[in-house]
Amino acid sequence: MITLTPSQTPPPVPPILPGGNLPPTPPVQPNACAPLPPFTSNFKVGDDHPSVKLLQVYLNANGYLVSTSGAGSSGQETTYFGNKTAAAVSSFQESYPADILIPNNLTKATGNFGVSTRAKLNALLSSDSRCYTAASTPPLLPPTPPSSLGTITKWLILGTDDAEVKTLQKLLNANGYTVSATGLGSTGNETTYFGTLTASALKKFQCAILSVCSGSPASTGYGATGPKTRAAVGVGM
């Protein structure tokens, strides 16, 4: 008689159910949790994006509650960036003034998830070993490709008359930072002149996307297409 060692012992045969069927194979359970990936997009009130849900997950898990119940609360995060999400982001910003507020000459939080806020949160995530629920982490969308409307390559400020001003106006109008609702500067009627309406629309973009909401072209680049603004236009929009 041949004796099998434990390593040679064949696996047990599953019992046969009535009718000759094998019992069903237990489903494979997905991982209960997963780390959050870094954020690659900026957000403001009114945006709807899968990554907003990830942002709400992070905020709720770290004490910056979006909501205590219902939509936006822990386990019920949404893809919509509303006023409650902005309030939670403001609380986060106020926790790190040296990294977010002071470099942008801000005295209070904006609630916009812009470059500085995103950079700080990503820096915290890089050393975050917390386990976040997989159910709350939908896949990120790929980064937005550069706009086909053109790019900005130079400083444009109030009073400038240049072909790139027309490109800037097109980019602003196409992404909700309206230069004018009608007439010169409106969609389809963009011009090469950088007037007060263009400056106003650009400042709204800078505040929402770059968290630069005050200052001047010389001090913070506010109201002009400096290097950071040029890098964000067409991609950050």
Secondary structure as the mmCIF struct_conf table of DSSP 4:
data_model
#
loop_
_struct_conf.conf_type_id
_struct_conf.id
_struct_conf.beg_label_comp_id
_struct_conf.beg_label_asym_id
_struct_conf.beg_label_seq_id
_struct_conf.end_label_comp_id
_struct_conf.end_label_asym_id
_struct_conf.end_label_seq_id
HELX_LH_PP_P HELX_LH_PP_P1 ILE A 2 THR A 5
HELX_RH_3T_P HELX_RH_3T_P1 PRO A 6 GLN A 8
HELX_LH_PP_P HELX_LH_PP_P2 THR A 9 LEU A 17
TURN_TY1_P TURN_TY1_P1 PRO A 18 GLY A 19
BEND BEND1 GLY A 20 GLY A 20
HELX_LH_PP_P HELX_LH_PP_P3 ASN A 21 ASN A 31
BEND BEND2 ALA A 32 ALA A 32
STRN STRN1 CYS A 33 ALA A 34
HELX_LH_PP_P HELX_LH_PP_P4 PRO A 35 PHE A 39
STRN STRN2 PHE A 43 PHE A 43
TURN_TY1_P TURN_TY1_P2 VAL A 45 GLY A 46
STRN STRN3 ASP A 48 ASP A 48
HELX_RH_AL_P HELX_RH_AL_P1 PRO A 50 ALA A 61
TURN_TY1_P TURN_TY1_P3 ASN A 62 GLY A 63
BEND BEND3 VAL A 66 VAL A 66
BEND BEND4 THR A 68 GLY A 70
TURN_TY1_P TURN_TY1_P4 ALA A 71 GLY A 72
BEND BEND5 SER A 73 SER A 73
TURN_TY1_P TURN_TY1_P5 SER A 74 GLY A 75
BEND BEND6 THR A 79 THR A 79
STRN STRN4 TYR A 80 TYR A 80
HELX_RH_AL_P HELX_RH_AL_P2 ASN A 83 SER A 95
TURN_TY1_P TURN_TY1_P6 PRO A 97 LEU A 101
HELX_RH_3T_P HELX_RH_3T_P2 ILE A 102 ASN A 104
TURN_TY1_P TURN_TY1_P7 ASN A 105 ASN A 105
BEND BEND7 THR A 107 LYS A 108
STRN STRN5 PHE A 113 PHE A 113
HELX_RH_AL_P HELX_RH_AL_P3 VAL A 115 LEU A 125
TURN_TY1_P TURN_TY1_P8 SER A 126 SER A 127
HELX_LH_PP_P HELX_LH_PP_P5 ARG A 130 CYS A 131
STRN STRN6 TYR A 132 THR A 133
HELX_RH_3T_P HELX_RH_3T_P3 ALA A 134 SER A 136
HELX_LH_PP_P HELX_LH_PP_P6 PRO A 138 SER A 147
TURN_TY1_P TURN_TY1_P9 SER A 148 LEU A 149
BEND BEND8 LYS A 154 LYS A 154
TURN_TY1_P TURN_TY1_P10 LEU A 158 GLY A 159
STRN STRN7 ASP A 161 ASP A 161
HELX_RH_AL_P HELX_RH_AL_P4 ALA A 163 ALA A 174
TURN_TY1_P TURN_TY1_P11 ASN A 175 GLY A 176
BEND BEND9 VAL A 179 VAL A 179
BEND BEND10 ALA A 181 GLY A 183
TURN_TY1_P TURN_TY1_P12 LEU A 184 GLY A 185
BEND BEND11 SER A 186 SER A 186
TURN_TY1_P TURN_TY1_P13 THR A 187 GLY A 188
BEND BEND12 THR A 192 THR A 192
STRN STRN8 TYR A 193 TYR A 193
HELX_RH_AL_P HELX_RH_AL_P5 THR A 196 PHE A 205
HELX_RH_PI_P HELX_RH_PI_P1 GLN A 206 LEU A 210
BEND BEND13 SER A 214 GLY A 215
TURN_TY1_P TURN_TY1_P14 PRO A 217 THR A 220
TURN_TY1_P TURN_TY1_P15 TYR A 222 GLY A 223
BEND BEND14 ALA A 224 ALA A 224
HELX_RH_AL_P HELX_RH_AL_P6 PRO A 227 ALA A 232
TURN_TY1_P TURN_TY1_P16 VAL A 233 GLY A 236
#
